[in-house]
Amino acid sequence: MHTHPIKMKRGLLILWSLFYFSVANTDTRDQANQPLEFNQLKIYRKSVQGKQHSTLKTGTSPSVHRDSTNNQREQDKIICMPGQTVVAEFDQYAGYVTVDAKAGRALFYYFVEALQDPSDKPLVLWLNGGPGCSSFGSGAMLELGPFSVHSDNKTLYKRRHAWNRVANMLFIEIPAGVGYSYSNTTSDYYNTGDQRTTDDAYTFLVTWLEKFPEYRNRDFFITGESYAGHYIPELANLIVSKNRATNVTNIKLKGVAIGNADLDDNLTLRASYDYYWMHAMISGKAYTAIKDKCSFNGTYTKDCLNAMNLATREKGNVDDYDIYAPICHDASNASKSSDSLLFGDPCTNHYVSSYLNNPEVQRALHANTTGLGYPWMDCSQRVFDNWKDSPVTMLPSIKKLISSGTRIWLYSGDMDAVCSFISTQYVLDNLGLPVEASWRPWRIDNEVAGYVIGYKGLVFATVRGAGHMVPYYQPRSALALFSSFLEGKLPPH
């Protein structure tokens, strides 16, 4: 599962560490099939205005426009996914929304309506991180969508705890250059960052709601994980700002929820070493050296880098995104993969990638692959390498969102060392919010599923036994937590 860079950016805190760590951490593993850890090769630095209603052209009647919209929507409807062995009890759509007609920049989306009574359920957008990773391949196909892929790379199985049980789920591959999303202007791939991604996401939503007008007045939530700790607050604040500026609620935003959020470069990095020490992954000598040599204030000396490199060597070949999970050794031979009841098949991402590169699948998804010039990939190295803007800390954005009254939940799988629960707690310490509901366990069937605390304007919850991708490792707990978030109630005690 974690044999690829699902969430690539960690904090490219010092550029010259590229060379330092590439020498210090050289090994014989297949790097393309390993998570990009922040001490491996380098320390990563993150490892439009529109209207709700369509603008009618002169001489175009509303009925003609509605017919055009309906035709576009019907063209996006998925008749049946190849390898789908059970009948879908819900409607599925996939296709494109153009966010910049001049540049020819179009974003691919996948939308699944709720399993029951979709007209009574909210609309939820899911965003994966990276930046440069696919919300469709990673979010929908690996974590929380209705289907995933068997080890034969061809057939699908139904996910029992898919999130469309309680909501209408929308997944966007963003920015252009990720997954099936593309631009006819090549320079777009080399000039993207947080700001353009935020603007494109807003333009996408306004345009998509024209195609699906019944969702215009629906309660809207944004969820995601990792570097979506940037995407989500930025997009949410833009929506709030646009709604105020136009005095019209273009998008009825109610709340956001971010899993294992990447919110502050320095706090995230510091917390990783605290996590290693607390989980017996590094020696007291290595931990003491890091505490003595590293200030985690944005300046990293050679002595600090040496100390971090010692810790990296000591912890060994461990999947930092879930420290107890097995690693995929042979995706071509399912019998040799470390399949377990607790962690599932760690090679699932390879099966998904193979499936999404099948021409028959791409036709069923209405994916335009002729202009891409490359196969579908779960994460785009090109987008990652050319990211232009990324704030060191998201605390100001979080504070601004809190002041707007938007519901905010942060949740953390407690087995993730990359964007760990400790880093989120450090962020919460800096925010200094008053406590409204004391720390307590939350349960499913009288078994502790995690812990939760309620602050004024924010809820923080942990998910017991989950790694970086919470819905993959603990699907039942993740669905229960998601349902509580939508209801605006703390998870059950």
Secondary structure, DSSP 8 states (H G I E B T S, - for coil): --SS-SS--S----TTHHHHHHHHT--SS-GGGS---TTSSS---------SS----TT--HHHHHHHHHHHHHHHB-S--TTB-S--SS-EEEEEEEEETTTTEEEEEEEE--SS-GGGS-EEEEE--TTTB-IIIIIIIIIISSEEE-TTSS-EEE-TT-GGGTSEEEEEE-STTSTT-EESSGGGGGSB-HHHHHHHHHHHHHHHHHHSGGGTTS-EEEEEETTHHHHHHHHHHHHHHHHHHHTS-SS-EEEEEEES---BHHHHHHHHHHHHHHTT-S-HHHHHHHHHH---SS---HHHHHHHHHHHHHH-S--TTSTT----S-TT-GGGS--BTTTB-TTHHHHHHHHHT-HHHHHHTT---TTT-S---SB-HHHHHTB----SB-HHHHHHHHHTT-EEEEEEETT-SSS-HHHHHHHHHHHT--EEEEEEEEEETTEEEEEEEEETTEEEEEETT--SSHHHH-HHHHHHHHHHHHHT-----
